Amino acid sequence: LRRVCCVLALVALLPGCAPRNVRPVAAPDPIRAEQLQSQRESQLFERDEFDLAGRIAISDGKDGGSGRFDWQQRGRKYSLRFVAPVTARNWRLEVQPGQALLIESNGAIRIADSAEALLQRELRWHLPSDSLRYWVLGMRAPGAESTLEFAADGRLSVLRQAGWEIRYVEFDQSQDPPLPRKLFARSGEHQVRISVRSWAFAE
């Protein structure tokens, strides 16, 4: 009788030990998410004058640098000011079609045909600056094939383009449409991490 009571007690406890059903995370509708992405890109493509400020960290697996930056985009021209508090190295990048100037804090000026070539030559930074102008807005850069991944809520989570993978970690929901607040870009050993502090668009 004692054994029977023990067995009945164990059977009574089994439902409480049964694994709970876990609701699977709903996958985004890829067609709808792609439509929303195209809509926001059309909206942002017209807004080609903006200012943003934040922090940037760049690494090639061995060397790198980090600091504050202020970016002013004016159509096809832009200015990027970089301040590294630790190394006290400050410079300003002035870019227009066909020419890029790197102006150092001591007044020295370096010149190249493109910002990417100039940064690679002078700072050893592998930075796809022309594409980055679109990626920081959460957009595909024109003229290159790309693949997209979306989060469960339909927002862009991963963009792969031109040999780079850009992961969008956080968006600023106060913007219309929402704009990236944190993004990580990677191409092999090269990494770029951007944290945006503020956005401002020209009226």
Secondary structure by P-SEA (a helix, b strand, c coil): caaaaaaaaaaaacccccccccccccccaaaaaaaaaaaaaaaacccccbbbbbbbbbbcccccccccbbbbbccccbbbbbbbccccccbbbbbcccbbbbbcccbbbbbcccaaaaaaaccccccaaaaaaaaaaccccccccbbbbbcccccccccccccbbbbbcccccccccccccbbbbbcccbbbbbbbccccccc
